[in-house]
Each structure stands twice: as structure tokens, then as C-alpha cells.
């Protein structure tokens, strides 16, 4: 997940709801940017789903968790033996609760991969479990309001390390967000279906790999995750959608993740200008892989809307305004209300 801090002047765009448009939803400018690469138009002018979605779904667990000399690669040493605590988890939901209860970031990343690998091997079912009140966190970084996060100049970190630290923090929150969705809505398995939970577990695995790359590169530069304060904005927004799966699908993936997709090229350009091509390649690869997350979240949002007999614009409108009120200015909220009609 890449998160961009930018205003939302065109927050909602009504979308005629029909199965022909699944998984096409475009609630904001950055989402339209994302789908310029993720969708194509049919002869009738209607958008078709991103063609890579099915390949992403059926792919085995990705073992390229190290950033090698030429890009993603498997670890040079044999994979770790499965963690005993993970092996005792009897379901995907229990694995999710375990990851959320793990405070060490690298252990959280590793457990995420082990849990998804077990799912891919069909060793566990979705099951049910209770989520922790909030994810376990390490002592560092210190969590502060977004406005108190140090600027690059006051952070004491070089630009590349500063950007990597911010990205690592977003990726860590994205791991927790995906697993929280799995365990929190596991009682709705009969309504949502196994594919819903498989998709979010896959997203969690991708985000765990992204965090591992960022952490590795930070270490190569002489720093580590936790060397500067970070914000808790992402999890705060996650908590606001904890009561309703429709709100979770509308606000978290379709707004925060999609809006952040267009941050990738800007970060890459800055890193190239700074002279750090290795880090720029990592950020570019992460941005490329986020396309699958936006596409799958779109499809799931449309399915939930269809099951609840919503039009898709109804799904993303009222929860969006209520849950993002802190992020949107008055002008944007009024514009959104006018678009809802």
C-alpha cells in the first residue's frame, strides 16, 4: 500500500451498477489514474476488469522476499521452519488474530507469509476468531498525530531513508488492515464466501513482502524501522469501519489504497533524483503490485453492494463522508454530498 497525502476534489463518481462493470469503481482521481493501467475499454466503450487479476489469484505464495542484486528473489538460505504458534492456529481467522497480536514487525511479516502459505496448501479453512482490540505494536516508532510526524529536514534521516521509513510504516499498517478484515468479518464467511478471505490473506502476504523489502533496504542504508516517529492515521481509519464490511471496503481500500497508487511514480522520480536507484526499483515494484490490490478490492466492493442490493455509488458515498470527515475539507464534503444527489 502506498499512501499519498493529497486533496480529494472529485471524491465520488457515480457508477452505473451492473455485473458488466465488476470490478470497475472509480471514487477518486487517483483511482482513475490507477485504472488507466488496470482496465481496458471494450468495443462498446465499457470498462473491462484488469486482466492480471485472475493470474494474481491463482499464483502460489510468492517466495521472493529478499531484494537481491537484480530485484526480488528468494532468501539465500532455506526458508524458516514453520513457526509452532502458527501451526497451532486451526484456521485462517486464528492465524490473522495471531499476526495482529504480534508486535515485532519482522515477525509479523514472517507469520503473515506462513499463514498465507498454509492457506495456499489447503491446510486450514477460514474458520472464526475474535480480533484483538488493536494490533500489537513495537515500542518504536513513537506514534504521533500526522501533523507531528517530522519533515525530512527535521527527521535526521537522508531523503531515501526518510521515504523508505514512511513507506515501511504504511506497509506494516496494511498488513494489519488486511488481517483485521479477515478475522473481524470471519463470522460472515457464509455470506462473503471463501474467495473474500483468500483475497485479503493474499493482500496481507504481498504487504508483508513489501515491508520486508523496505526493512532490508533501510538496514542496508544504516537505519531501521522505528528510527523516527510515525502516525497512526491508517489504523484510526480502519477502526472507524470495524462495524460494517461495506464501510471497510468503501473507505479503506477504495479511497486510501487507490489514492495512494499514484504516489509511486513521484516517489520513484525523487529517489532517482537523489541517486538511489536501488530504492527506486523497490518502490516501483511495490507500486506495480498494488494494482492487483485495487482491482480485487473493487470487485469485492461491487459484490458486497450487489448482495445488499445497493448501487455501487450508495456503497461508497455515505460511509465515505462519515468516515473520512477528518481528512476532507468542507468544500470536498459539500461536493461529495452534491454528487450523491
C-alpha positions as a printed Julia matrix, in Angstrom:
341×3 Matrix{Float64}:
   0.0     0.0     0.0
   1.29    3.44   -0.99
  -0.43    6.37    0.68
  -0.42    9.8    -0.91
  -1.4    12.92    1.03
  -3.43   14.93   -1.47
  -6.79   16.69   -1.56
  -9.85   14.95   -2.97
 -11.83   17.35   -5.11
 -13.65   14.68   -7.09
 -14.23   12.17   -4.33
 -17.2    10.33   -5.73
 -18.06    9.45   -9.28
 -21.43    7.73   -9.79
 -21.01    4.39  -11.46
 -23.95    2.51  -13.05
 -24.16   -0.73  -11.13
 -24.22   -3.84  -13.22
 -22.28   -7.05  -13.32
 -20.66   -5.81  -16.54
 -18.72   -3.26  -14.51
 -17.34   -5.58  -11.84
 -14.7    -4.81  -10.62
 -14.73   -1.24  -12.01
 -15.3     1.51   -9.39
 -13.67    4.91   -9.5
 -14.35    7.04   -6.42
 -11.44    9.48   -6.71
  -8.83   10.98   -9.01
  -6.05    8.61   -8.06
  -8.34    5.66   -8.58
  -8.92    6.84  -12.14
  -5.15    7.07  -12.57
  -4.73    3.56  -11.24
  -7.29    2.16  -13.62
  -5.74    3.78  -16.63
  -3.29    0.9   -16.29
  -5.62   -1.62  -14.67
  -8.53   -1.64  -17.1
  -9.22   -1.53  -20.81
 -12.31   -0.48  -22.74
 -14.44   -2.87  -24.74
 -15.71   -2.07  -28.23
 -18.86   -0.62  -26.65
 -16.79    1.71  -24.51
 -17.46   -0.18  -21.27
 -14.51   -0.86  -18.94
 -13.3    -4.41  -18.52
 -11.52   -5.75  -15.42
  -7.76   -5.66  -15.2
  -6.6    -8.8   -16.97
  -3.98   -9.65  -14.36
  -6.46  -10.25  -11.54
  -7.11  -13.93  -12.18
  -3.4   -14.67  -12.58
  -2.74  -12.94   -9.25
  -5.44  -15.01   -7.57
  -4.19  -18.4    -8.7
  -0.48  -17.68   -8.22
   1.27  -19.66   -5.46
   2.62  -17.9    -2.4
   5.42  -15.6    -3.53
   8.78  -16.59   -2.04
  10.71  -13.58   -3.4
  11.01  -11.94    0.0
  14.55  -10.6    -0.42
  15.62   -7.75   -2.7
  18.63   -9.16   -4.49
  21.16   -7.55   -6.84
  18.72   -7.77   -9.73
  15.4    -7.41   -7.93
  13.06   -9.69   -5.94
  14.5   -13.1    -5.13
  14.08  -15.96   -2.66
  16.15  -15.89    0.54
  19.69  -17.23    0.03
  19.18  -19.65    2.9
  16.41  -22.26    3.13
  13.05  -20.9     4.33
  12.45  -20.9     8.07
  10.68  -23.88    9.53
   7.0   -23.09   10.2
   6.54  -21.27   13.48
   4.98  -23.57   16.09
   2.48  -20.94   17.2
   1.31  -20.54   13.62
   0.99  -24.29   13.21
  -1.3   -24.46   16.24
  -3.71  -21.94   14.69
  -6.61  -24.04   13.46
  -7.99  -21.63   10.86
  -7.15  -18.63    8.7
  -9.04  -16.39   11.12
  -6.96  -17.67   14.04
  -3.78  -17.05   12.03
  -5.0   -13.5    11.4
  -5.57  -12.91   15.12
  -2.07  -14.27   15.83
  -0.44  -11.9    13.33
  -2.36   -8.96   14.79
  -1.17   -9.91   18.28
   2.5    -9.98   17.19
   4.37   -6.77   17.99
   7.72   -7.38   16.29
   7.38   -6.07   12.7
   9.62   -8.64   11.03
   7.97  -11.47   12.96
   4.59  -10.1    11.87
   5.81  -10.12    8.27
   7.1   -13.69    8.54
   3.98  -15.01   10.26
   1.84  -13.4     7.56
   3.68  -15.34    4.9
   3.5   -18.6     6.85
  -0.25  -18.15    7.39
  -0.93  -17.49    3.72
   1.28  -20.41    2.71
  -0.8   -22.7     4.92
  -3.93  -21.39    3.24
  -2.49  -22.0    -0.23
  -1.63  -25.55    0.77
  -5.24  -26.04    1.89
  -4.14  -26.92    5.4
  -6.72  -24.64    7.03
 -10.24  -23.32    6.47
 -11.46  -19.76    7.06
 -12.97  -20.53   10.48
 -13.79  -17.83   13.01
 -11.88  -15.99   15.71
 -12.02  -12.75   17.69
  -9.74   -9.88   16.68
  -7.65   -8.07   19.28
  -8.84   -4.59   20.18
  -5.95   -3.17   18.17
  -2.77   -4.6    16.63
   0.27   -5.12   18.83
   2.98   -2.57   18.13
   6.7    -2.35   18.94
   7.98    0.33   21.32
   9.37    2.16   18.31
   8.39    4.07   16.27
   6.68    6.54   18.55
   3.15    7.09   17.18
   2.11   10.74   16.9
  -0.67   12.69   15.12
   0.01   13.08   11.38
   0.86   16.79   11.76
   3.6    15.92   14.26
   5.46   13.49   12.01
   8.87   15.1    11.38
   9.6    16.58    8.0
  12.55   15.27    6.06
  14.69   18.19    7.16
  13.92   17.7    10.86
  13.98   13.89   10.85
  17.74   13.48   10.83
  17.44   10.89    8.04
  18.62   11.25    4.44
  15.83   11.56    1.9
  15.92    7.94    0.73
  15.83    6.55    4.29
  13.09    9.01    5.25
  10.92    7.92    2.33
  11.6     4.24    2.99
  10.69    4.6     6.66
   7.38    6.22    5.79
   6.65    3.51    3.22
   7.59    0.74    5.65
   5.14    2.18    8.17
   2.35    2.21    5.61
   3.11   -1.38    4.6
   3.08   -2.55    8.24
  -0.32   -0.95    8.76
  -1.53   -2.55    5.52
  -0.59   -6.0     6.87
  -2.7    -5.4     9.97
  -5.56   -3.9     7.97
  -5.82   -6.95    5.71
  -5.62   -9.47    8.56
  -8.07   -7.47   10.67
 -10.55   -7.68    7.79
 -10.08  -11.46    7.68
 -10.66  -12.1    11.37
 -13.19   -9.32   12.07
 -15.58  -10.42    9.35
 -14.93  -14.15    9.61
 -18.42  -14.7    11.13
 -19.78  -13.55    7.74
 -17.99  -16.31    5.86
 -21.22  -17.88    4.57
 -22.33  -14.51    3.17
 -18.97  -13.35    1.81
 -17.53  -16.67    0.62
 -14.02  -18.11    0.86
 -12.68  -16.0    -2.0
 -13.2   -12.81    0.02
 -10.92  -14.08    2.78
  -8.44  -15.65    0.37
  -8.05  -12.3    -1.38
  -7.38  -10.38    1.82
  -4.94  -13.03    3.04
  -3.13  -12.72   -0.31
  -3.02   -8.94    0.06
  -1.59   -9.35    3.57
   1.13  -11.63    2.19
   2.02   -9.11   -0.52
   2.19   -6.28    2.01
   4.38   -8.41    4.31
   6.81   -8.92    1.44
   6.81   -5.19    0.7
   7.59   -4.45    4.34
  10.45   -6.96    4.26
  11.96   -5.23    1.21
  11.69   -1.8     2.86
  13.17   -3.06    6.11
  16.05   -4.75    4.3
  16.88   -1.62    2.34
  16.69    0.57    5.45
  19.21   -1.75    7.12
  21.49   -1.54    4.08
  21.44    2.25    4.43
  22.34    2.04    8.11
  18.88    2.64    9.56
  15.93    0.6    10.76
  12.2     0.85   11.11
  11.47    2.83   14.26
  14.24    5.42   13.84
  11.7     8.26   13.54
   8.14    8.9    14.78
   5.22    7.81   12.62
   1.48    8.45   12.54
  -1.45    6.2    13.41
  -3.8     7.59   10.78
  -4.28    4.38    8.83
  -5.32    2.32   11.81
  -7.58    5.07   13.11
  -9.48    4.97    9.83
  -9.57    1.18    9.99
 -11.21    1.33   13.42
 -13.94    3.59   12.05
 -15.03    0.89    9.62
 -14.87   -2.02   12.06
 -18.64   -2.45   12.35
 -19.57   -2.88    8.69
 -17.86   -4.76    5.89
 -19.36   -2.38    3.31
 -17.77    0.6     5.05
 -14.46   -1.25    5.26
 -14.5    -2.0     1.54
 -15.61    1.52    0.63
 -13.27    3.61    2.71
 -10.06    1.73    3.33
  -9.14    0.05    0.03
 -11.1     2.17   -2.44
 -10.01    5.52   -1.05
  -6.76    5.18    0.89
  -5.13    2.48   -1.23
  -6.36    3.73   -4.6
  -5.48    7.32   -3.81
  -2.02    6.19   -2.89
  -1.32    4.33   -6.1
  -0.3     7.45   -7.97
   2.28    8.26   -5.25
   4.58    5.58   -6.66
   5.87    7.41   -9.76
   6.52   10.58   -7.76
   8.5     8.68   -5.12
  10.47    6.87   -7.81
  11.37   10.15   -9.51
  12.55   11.69   -6.24
  14.69    8.66   -5.44
  16.24    8.67   -8.91
  16.98   12.37   -8.49
  18.59   11.58   -5.15
  20.77    8.98   -6.86
  19.35    5.89   -5.11
  18.31    3.67   -7.99
  18.14    0.52   -5.87
  15.47    2.03   -3.61
  13.66    3.48   -6.63
  13.35   -0.03   -8.1
  11.86   -1.32   -4.84
   9.26    1.45   -4.75
   8.41    0.93   -8.42
   7.86   -2.8    -7.88
   5.65   -2.18   -4.86
   3.54    0.29   -6.84
   3.21   -2.22   -9.67
   1.96   -4.93   -7.31
  -0.59   -2.61   -5.71
  -2.62   -2.67   -8.94
  -3.85   -6.14   -8.03
  -4.98   -4.92   -4.62
  -7.05   -2.09   -6.05
  -8.59   -4.39   -8.65
  -9.55   -7.09   -6.16
 -10.92   -4.59   -3.66
 -13.06   -3.06   -6.39
 -14.51   -6.42   -7.32
 -15.27   -7.34   -3.71
 -16.92   -3.97   -3.11
 -19.19   -4.48   -6.11
 -20.1    -8.0    -4.97
 -21.0    -6.8    -1.47
 -23.05   -3.98   -2.98
 -24.9    -6.43   -5.21
 -25.58   -8.81   -2.31
 -27.03   -5.95   -0.27
 -28.93   -4.56   -3.27
 -27.02   -1.27   -3.24
 -25.97    0.69   -6.25
 -22.2     0.96   -6.05
 -22.35    4.75   -5.56
 -24.54    4.15   -2.5
 -21.9     1.82   -1.09
 -19.12    4.36   -1.35
 -20.99    7.57   -0.6
 -22.36    7.92    2.91
 -19.71    5.81    4.67
 -17.08    7.76    2.76
 -18.31   11.11    4.02
 -18.88    9.91    7.58
 -15.58    8.07    7.93
 -13.33   10.49    6.1
 -14.69   13.68    7.65
 -11.36   14.38    9.35
  -9.48   14.08    6.07
 -11.82   16.03    3.8
 -12.19   19.79    3.84
 -15.6    21.44    3.9
 -15.53   22.06    0.15
 -14.85   18.4    -0.61
 -17.6    17.21    1.75
 -20.1    19.53    0.11
 -19.03   18.41   -3.35
 -19.4    14.79   -2.29
 -22.89   15.42   -0.95
 -23.88   17.12   -4.2
 -22.59   14.16   -6.18
 -24.62   11.78   -4.06
 -27.69   13.79   -5.03
